[in-house]
Amino acid sequence: MRNIKLTIEYDGSRYQGWTRLGKNESSNTISNKITEVIEKMTGETIELFCGMRTESGVHAYAQIANFKTNTDKTVSDIKHYLNRYLPMDIAITNVEEVSERFHARLNAKSKIYVYRMTIDDVPSVFERKYTYHCFRTPDISAMKQAALLLVGNHDFKNFSSSKQSKSTEKVIYDIDIYGDCEEMLITIHANDFLHNMQRLIVGTLLEIGMGTRPKEDIEGIFAGKLLPSAPCDPKGLYLQEIIY
């Protein structure tokens, strides 16, 4: 069988994440929409694997997925077919045939998320659906100091909104916070993320930047003595890159 790798860009606004299983199972997911079109194209039942399961309302600049198929269509024909029949808020930006051993999730070495915020006096009419608007300018210096406490190998179980059956130790390689008088970006590069970990980290950093909690709270959250802040609004969160 052929192993096909997809690079996918999507607007997650109207979807229940990449996939939604369990008691809240839903067919209104990114993976379901793509799988339906692939199965229509190939006439096969396929299993689609992704590099990172994004959550409800979260977007992606470059999600990676793979599936195995017996189709004889060229990669160019596959790309054309998928983009023709997928909704306009999901785009396949690249298709390539890869080694049969390639697996989008198992071979991923690290992931990068970026959170976009506008901090101008008036929320942008055109950016409002895809950025979080902050009416006050956060203290970036305080946020950077707090971010340093998150970088490294830690148990992030208290920065997750669901119970984990597997290891909750993750490595954050870097948290970059930068911007100007109109927009601020928070980029998090880690080997992996727990459920809602990105949003809880950003939400906590924002409260520290607003002066409503001290940076020392990070250590209290790790120790289980304090709770993280509410998760940030998902509309500003993007899966930027998966590194292999």
Long-range contacts (C-beta under 8 A, 24 or more apart in sequence): 1-68, 1-69, 1-70, 1-100, 2-68, 2-69, 2-70, 2-71, 2-97, 3-66, 3-67, 3-68, 3-97, 3-98, 3-99, 3-100, 3-102, 4-66, 4-67, 4-68, 4-69, 4-75, 4-78, 4-95, 4-96, 4-97, 4-98, 5-64, 5-65, 5-66, 5-95, 5-96, 5-97, 5-98, 5-102, 5-104, 6-34, 6-64, 6-65, 6-66, 6-67, 6-82, 6-92, 6-94, 6-95, 7-62, 7-63, 7-64, 7-92, 7-93, 7-94, 7-95, 8-34, 8-60, 8-62, 8-63, 8-64, 8-65, 8-90, 8-91, 8-92, 8-93, 9-60, 9-61, 9-62, 9-63, 9-90, 9-91, 9-93, 10-59, 10-60, 10-63, 10-89, 10-90, 10-91, 11-59, 11-89, 11-90, 11-130, 12-54, 12-56, 12-57, 12-58, 12-59, 12-60, 12-234, 13-57, 13-59, 13-89, 13-129, 13-235, 14-89, 15-56, 15-57, 16-56, 17-53, 17-54, 17-55, 17-56, 17-57, 17-58, 18-50, 18-52, 18-53, 18-54, 18-55, 18-63, 19-50, 19-53, 20-56, 30-54, 30-60, 30-63, 30-90, 31-65, 33-86, 33-87, 33-90, 34-65, 34-82, 34-86, 34-90, 37-81, 37-82, 37-85, 37-86, 38-67, 38-69, 38-82, 40-85, 41-71, 41-73, 41-78, 41-81, 41-82, 41-85, 42-69, 42-70, 42-71, 42-73, 44-69, 44-70, 44-71, 49-103, 49-104, 49-105, 50-104, 50-105, 51-104, 51-105, 51-108, 51-111, 51-242, 52-105, 52-108, 52-111, 52-193, 52-239, 52-242, 54-239, 55-195, 55-196, 55-199, 55-234, 56-234, 57-234, 57-235, 57-237, 58-234, 58-237, 58-238, 58-239, 59-130, 59-235, 59-237, 59-238, 59-239, 60-238, 60-239, 61-238, 61-239, 61-240, 61-241, 62-93, 62-239, 62-240, 62-241, 62-242, 63-239, 63-242, 64-104, 64-108, 64-242, 64-244, 65-104, 66-98, 66-102, 66-103, 66-104, 68-100, 104-242, 107-244, 108-192, 108-242, 108-243, 108-244, 109-191, 109-243, 109-244, 110-173, 110-189, 110-190, 110-191, 110-192, 110-242, 110-243, 111-189, 111-190, 111-191, 111-192, 111-193, 111-239, 111-241, 111-242, 111-243, 112-187, 112-188, 112-189, 112-239, 112-240, 112-241, 112-242, 112-243, 113-187, 113-188, 113-193, 113-198, 113-237, 113-238, 113-239, 113-240, 114-185, 114-186, 114-187, 114-188, 114-237, 114-238, 114-240, 115-185, 115-186, 115-187, 115-188, 115-198, 115-202, 115-232, 115-236, 115-237, 115-238, 116-183, 116-185, 116-236, 116-237, 116-238, 117-179, 117-183, 117-184, 117-185, 117-186, 117-236, 118-182, 118-183, 118-184, 119-179, 119-181, 119-182, 119-183, 119-184, 120-181, 120-182, 120-183, 129-235, 130-235, 130-236, 131-183, 131-235, 131-236, 132-232, 132-233, 132-235, 132-236, 134-184, 134-206, 136-210, 137-181, 138-184, 138-206, 138-209, 138-210, 139-208, 139-209, 139-210, 139-211, 140-177, 140-178, 140-179, 140-184, 140-209, 142-208, 142-209, 142-211, 142-215, 143-177, 143-186, 143-205, 143-206, 143-208, 143-209, 144-177, 145-215, 146-204, 146-205, 146-208, 146-215, 146-218, 147-175, 147-177, 147-205, 149-215, 149-218, 149-219, 150-175, 150-201, 150-218, 151-175, 154-222, 155-222, 156-194, 156-197, 157-194, 158-221, 158-222, 158-224, 158-227, 158-228, 159-194, 159-197, 159-200, 159-201, 159-204, 159-221, 159-228, 160-194, 160-195, 160-196, 160-197, 160-200, 161-195, 161-196, 161-200, 161-231, 162-194, 162-195, 162-196, 164-194, 164-195, 168-194, 170-194, 170-197, 175-201, 175-205, 177-205, 187-240, 196-231, 198-237, 199-231, 199-232, 199-234, 199-237, 200-228, 200-229, 200-231, 201-228, 202-231, 202-232, 202-237, 203-228, 203-229, 203-230, 203-231, 203-232, 204-228, 204-229, 206-232
